[in-house]
């Protein structure tokens, strides 16, 4: 059956058809939907793991047991999972294992741009790179065949445009492979130095076999063109841009295998054209390979190393006509991202800003606490870094620093990689105040469950970690819970914990305002007779509040009646509409 399918959904379908049995992932845009879609198939066990390293190790365990497995993550998640990844290259697999990684060129929802092809090169692992939904499905299946044929994990690299675009795919029935028997093999799977030394030559030999496979693999194909003055080597979404711009004008070598790259195929293609050109987003992986072969070419000297490409950019760099853009008659005002109306983090960040705290932040939707007018964040680095950083910050400065600096971290991020940082605070005793923003969900990536919510990926009851008990078990005597909608209580908690002379944890607990099961209070309105236009309510940056004709105005389609603005108004101008929500 043929149907339009999202790239990520097509990967999930490919995993299903290939007989994948176990999937363990950590949500991360643009990879999240792969696991969410796969969870709809009852034949596949799916789970959200606490972090990407755990997910990859779980998938490896399933492969070791003889079942095809998969784990998915975004590009920065592969950093977290790099430790097992590099050693799995040495051990190889039992049943097929595929690692999905989705890059975010353009940084639509990420803290950096990163080219995951470097991991394939460094770990000496094969990587497939689809350019549309049909290839996403087919390459997921092919990845298992290569994994088992060459005894290796296989990387499947997606990117934002392929993951989140739709194209036509043809689906087929699931084919359940036979379970591969597990046999004890210490020399293969126990990577102590003596065994690892023996495995390294096997990895190098495997790479050469994969390179030979890549020379004639159908996923690496030459598409002929009408003119030979330019020949283009490309892959992934860049291939789509090239074909949309050039059609069949120039010959194209389309690479579906990102690593290892063929040599003879590329040399022969280069010899058939006047000017060899490499079109690839981010880093010059293909280009460097071609230059190492001694080929002259055009690449990053024309095409940027930053950001996403587009059809117009490709056309411009190839010296082709670029369509004239139509300009809007009116200037569109900037619309920076903000926390949602009723976001439970708003009251907490307002309190931190009011108290002029130094705030070491973390990765999540609460990173928007750095945006004006709250501007209540001084640092965001990576998952879990807030707690480790505050420990180092306070150890370096001590004294007054300890009484005005806090770390903020979400509940899901805390489970991901905050616990070890908190253990370090407790063990090495810095006088640090850590605030866990518990909104009862993994909010940033679209409301996935995590180990603190009590539900699994399918919404069924699951193990639930008690944050208060966990923090106390780590050695914290001062652990308190506060409702961030209550500004007075929040302010008191922050002041008291900062004043204390021992490590402390504040759990700012209130469910995400966008959760479907959260029942809100009636929206508010402004009594314009009382409002004096002081704009005190604007200090929290709520998108439901604006100023019209010198008076505060509430958009009742956005307001959830959280009451934070009421607590800021000096004249009690906010009133409940009394309407049910």
N, C-alpha and C positions, 0 to 999 in steps of 0.2 A: 504494500500500500504506500502511495506517495502522499506526503503532507509537508506543509511548512513547519519548520522546527527551529527553535532557538539553538545556537551552537552548543551551549552547555547541556541542553536537553538531549541533543543528538549524541553527545558523548555518553550521557547516562544510558541512552538507548543502545549504543554500541557495547557498553559494559554488560548490559542485560543480555543482548543477543550472543555475546561471547561467553556467557556462562559464569560471569563474575559472581562470587558467593559472599564476599565480605568487603565492606567499604567503611573506612574510618577516616574522618576529615575534621578540619577546623574551618569554620566559615571565614571567608575572606573574599571580598569583591575584587576581581570579577569571576571568581571560581565557584561561588556558593551554590548556584543553582544545579551544578552537576550532582551533588550529593542529595539535595532536596528532591530532584527529579528521580534519582535512583531509588530513593526511599519509598517511592510509590509502587515499586515492584516487590511483591511479597517474597519472591525467590531470592532476593538479596538482603542479607543482614546489613543494615546501615546504622551508623552512630556518629554523633558529634563527640570528638575527643577533647580533652582539656587544652591541648595545643598540637601543633603540627608534628613535633618530634614524637609524641605519643601516638598520633595517628599513623605515622609512617612505620613505627615499630610494631603497631598492631597489625597493619597490613602485611608486614614481613612475617609475623608469627603465623598469620593465616596461610601465607604462601608456603612457609615451612611445613605446615600441617598437610599441605597437598591440595589446597583450594585456591582458585584464582582470586586475586585481591586487588584493591585499588585504594589510593588515598588522594585527596585533592587539597590544594592550598593556593594562595596567591603568591606572587613573587617574593615578598618579604617573609612569607611563611616558610619558604624553602630555606631561607637562612637559618630558621629555627630548627629545621629538620636536617640540616647539612651533616651533622655528626653521624647519624645512622646511614645517610645516603652514601657517603664516601666509602664506608666499610661494606655496605651491601654490594658495592661494585666488586669487591673481593670475594665475598661469600657466594654471590650468585643467588639463584632462587631454587625452589622445588617446583611448585606450580607457578604459573605466570603471575607477575606483579607489575602493575602500571602505576606511575606517579604522575598525577595531573598537576600542572603548575600554570597559573594564568598571570601574564604580565600586564601591567597597567601603564603603557606608554601614554604620556600626557598627564599622568598623576591625577586622574579624575577622582580617585578616592584613596590615595596612598601618600605616604610621607617621602617617597623617593621614586626615581625611575631606575629600573634595574633590568638588565637583560639576562634572563635565566639560561640562555644558551651557554653562558660561561660555566655553569654548573655541569652541563653535559661534557664540555671539554675537560674541565678540571677533574671531575669524577670518572671520566672515561666511560660514559654511559651513552647508549643510543637515545636520540631525541627525535620524535616525529612532530611535525608542525602543520596542522591542517589550515586551509584557507577559507573554508566555508562549512556549513552544517553537514553536508553530505560527506565531506572528508573527515569531519569530526567523528561521525559514526564509524566510518570505515577504518580510520586510523586507530580508533580505540580497539577494534577487533584485531587489526594487524599487530598492534603493540603486544598483545598476548602471544601471538604466533612467534614474534621475534624474541620475546622474553623467554619462551620455552625452548626455541630453537638454539638460541645463543647463550642460554643460562645467565640471564641478566635482568635486573629491573629495567624498565623502559620509561623514559620521560615523555609525556604528552604535553606539548606546550601550546596553550591557548593565549589569546590576547583579548583585550576589551572588545574590539570590534567583531572578532569572530565569535567570542563567547556570547555576546549580547545582540547579535544580528540574526535574522531568520533567512533561511533558504530551503529549497526543496530537498527532501530526503526520501529514500525508499526503505521501509522497514521490513524486517523478516522475523521469523520465529526464533526463539531462544534455542541455542544448542548447548546442552549441558555436557561439559567434558567429563571424562572419567577422573575420579579423585586420584591424585598421584600419591602413592604410598610414601609415608615418611620413613626414612631409614637413617639411623644414627650415623653421622659422619663428622667426627671431631676435626679432621684435617680441613674439611670444607667450611664448617660453620663456627668453629671456635677460633676467633681471630686474636690469638696471642702471637707474639712476634715470630716464633718459629714457623707457625702455619701461614702467617700473612706473607712472609718472604717467599714461600712456595706459590702462593696464590697470585702474587703480582705479575709474574710472567704470563700467567693464564689470562689476566686482564688485557695485557698488551697484545697477545695473540688474538683474543676475541675482537679487539678494536680493528685489527687488520682484516679479519674475516667479515666484520660488519662493513668496513670500507669497500671490500670487494663486492658485497651484496648491494651496496648503494650504487655501484657502477651501472648495474642493469635493472635496478628496482623500478617498477612502473610508477612509483610515487615521485621519482625524479625523471621528469620528461622534458623533451625539447618540443616546443611548438613553433612551427615554421612561420616565417614572415615574408612579406612582399619585397622588403628592402633589407640589405645586409650591412648597411653603413653603421647601424647600431645593433648590438646584441645584448640582451638584458638577462642577468641572473637575478632571481628574486624568490621570495617565499611568503607564506602567510598572507596577511591582509595587504601587504605591499604588492603582491601578485594581482590582487583584485584591482587596485588602483592603476597598475600598469596596463592591464587588459582593458579597463574602461577608457583609458586615455588613448592607447595605441591600437586597440583591436588586433588585427593580424598584420599590422604594418611592419613591425620589427620582430625578429625571432626572439623567443623567450625560453630560457632554461628555468623551469619551475621546480624548485627543490622542496620535496615533502619531508625529507629527512634532514633535520638541521645539524645533526652530528652522528657519526663521522661523515664528512663530506667526501664525495668521489673526487678522483684526480683525473683519470683519463677522460671521463665524460665532460668535465669542465675544460680540459685542454682542447678536446675536439671541438667543443662549442666555440671556444675562443678563436680557434683557427678558421672558423666558418664565417666570421664577421669582421668588419673593419675596426670597430671600436667596441671593446667589451665594457659594459656598464653594470655595476651592482646596485640594486635598489633594495635596501633593507632598513627597517626602523631600528633606532637606538645604535648599538655598537657594531663595528665593522667585522663581524665574525666571518662571514662569507668572503668579504673583501680581503681580510688578512690571509685567509687560506689561499685565495687566488694569487696574492702577491708572493706568498711563500713558494708557490709553484713557478714564480718568475714571470707572471703574466702582467702586462701593462693594462691598466684599466682606469675608468672613472668611477669614483665612489663617494666617499665622505668629503672629497674636495669639492663636490657639488651638492650632495644631499646632506641635510643636517643630522647631527648626532643627538639632537634634542627633540623630544616631543613626538607626537603622531604625525604621519604623513597624510596627504589628501590627494584627490585627483588633480586639483589645481597646482599643488606643489610639484607633483610628479611631471605634469605637463610643462611647467615653467622650467624645471631643471633639465628636461630633455629637449628644450628649445622649441617646444610646440606652442601653438596658440592657446592662450588661457582665456576662457569665457569672461566677458565683462560682468562684474558683479553688480547687482542692483542695490542701491543704497536706500535706506529708510529715510523718509522725509523728516522724521522726528528723532531726536536723540533719546535712546532708551536708557533710563537711569540705571546705575549699577545695582545689582541685587545680591549682596553677599549672603552666604548661608548663615542661618541663625538657629538657635535651639527652638523647638516647637513651642507653641502656646501651651502652658501648663507643664512644661518640662520640669521634672523634679530637681534637676541640677541647677536651675536658675537661682533659686533662693540661696542655695549653698554658695554659689559663685558670687552672688551679690554680697553675702556676708564676708567672704574672703577679700573681696575688693574693698569693702567698707573698712575692714580692719588692716588694710594695706599689707596683706600677707604676701610673702614670696611663695609662689605656687609652682611646684614641679609636677607637670602633668603627664598624661599617658595617652594611649591610643584608644579612641572611641568617639561617640558622638559628643561626649562632654569636652572634647578638645575645642569645641566651639566656645567654651568659656574664655578662650583667648581673644574672641572677637569683640569689638566695641559694641555697646558702651561698657560691658563688664570688664573686658581686658584683664581678666583675672588668671593669667597663666604666664609663666616665665620660661618654661621648657617643655617640649615634647620630643622624645627621641624614638623609642620603640616600645613594643609590648613589655610591660613590667618595669621599665627603666625608672619610673617615678620613685619607687620605693628604694631601689638601690642607689639612685642619685641623691635622694635626701640624706641618706646615711653618710655618703661621702661628703656632701655639702656641709652637713653639720659637724662631721669629724674635722673638716678642714678649718671651719670658722669658729665653731663652738659658741659659747657665751650667748650673746643676744640673738644670734642667728637661730638658735634652737627654739626661741620663743616667738618667732615671727614667720617661720617657714613650715609649710605643710606639703605633703604629697597627696595627690588625688588619683584614684584608679577605679575603674568600673569593676563590677562583680565578675563578669566574664573574663576580663583582662587579668584580674587578680588570680583567678583559677588557672589562666593560661601560663603566666610567668611571674606573678606577684608574690607567691608564697615563699619562694626562695629568698627574695629580697627582704621580706618581712622577717624570715628566720635570721637573716644577717643582722637586722636591726636589733632583734631580741638577743642574739648570741653575743654580738660585739658592742651592744649597749650604747647606741647613740640616742640622745634625748630627742627623738623624732616623733612628730604627729602625722599619722597616716589616716587619710579619709577614704573609705571604700564607698563608692557611689553605687549603691545596690538598687537598681531599677527593675530587678526581677526578670531580666531577659538580656540577650545579646542584641543590643539595639542597633548598632551601627550597620550591621550587615543584613538587617531585615527581620529581626525578631526570631532568632534561633534560640533553642533551649541551651542551658549550660548546667554544670554540676550543682549550682546553687538553687535551681528553679524547681527541682523535684519532678521533672518530666523529661522524657527522652525525645529523640528526633520525630517520632510519630505522635507525640503528645500523650503517651501512656505514662503512668506513674513510674518514677525511677528513684534511684538513690539521691538524697538531698543533703548537701553539706551545710552544716550549721556554722555560719561565719563567726558568730560570737564565740562559740565553743572552740572553734579552730584557732582563733586568735589567742584565746586564753591558754590553750594547750601549747602554743608556741612560746608562752612565757610572758604575755602581756597582762598586767594587773588592771590596767585602765582600758576598758572596752565599753563603749556606750553607743546606744542607738538614738538617732534623732530624726524627726520628720522635717525635711527641708522646706515644706510649705509653712512651717512655724518659724518665722524669722527670729523671734525673740529667743526661742529655745535653741535654735541653731547658733545664734550669736553667742549665747551663754556657753554652749558646748565647746565652740572653737576657742573662746577666751580661756576657759578653764583648762582645757587640755594643753594649750600652748603655754600656760603659766606653770604647768606641772613640771617637776624635775625628774621625770622618768618617761620612757617610751609609752605612747598611747595610740589607740585606734578609735576613730569615730566612724560608725556605719551610718551613712546618710541614706535612709531607706524610704522609698516611695516608688510604686510601679510606674513604668513608662506610660506617659499620657496617651500614647497611641495604641496600647494593648486593647484588643477588642473586648476583653472581659472586665475592663476597668470602668466602673460607673462614676461619672463625673457629677459635680454639683451644677446647679443652674448657672448659666452664663451671667456675667455682670453687665451693668450699664452705668453710665455716668449721669449724676444729677447735675445738669449744667448750671443750675442756680447756685449750687454749692461750690462747684469747681472754680478755682481761682487761677488756673492756667500756670501753676508753678512748675509743672513738668517733672515732679518728683517720681511719678509713676513711670516715666520714660527711662529711668536709670537702670531698669532691669532688662530692657531690650526685648520686651514681649511683642511678637508680631501681631498680636490682637489689639494692641493699643497704639493709637495715633493721635495727632493733634489736628483738630478741625476748627477753624474760626477761633483760634486761641484757647480752645477747651479740649480736654481729654475726650477721646472717643473709643469705644470698645466695639470691635467687630464680633458680633455675637455668634457668627458662624465658626469662629476660631476659638473663642473663649471657652474654657472648661471649668470656670469658677474656682480656680485654685486659691484665690484670695490673697496672693502675694502682693498684688498692687494695692489692695485695700489697706494692708499694713504699712504701706509707705505714704498714703495720702494723709496730709495734716488736717484736712477738713472733712474727712469721711464722706467724700463725694461719690464713692462707688457703692452701688446697691445691687441686690440680687434681683433678677427678672422673675424668679420663682418658677421658671419653666423647667419641665422635666427634660433631661438629656438622655 
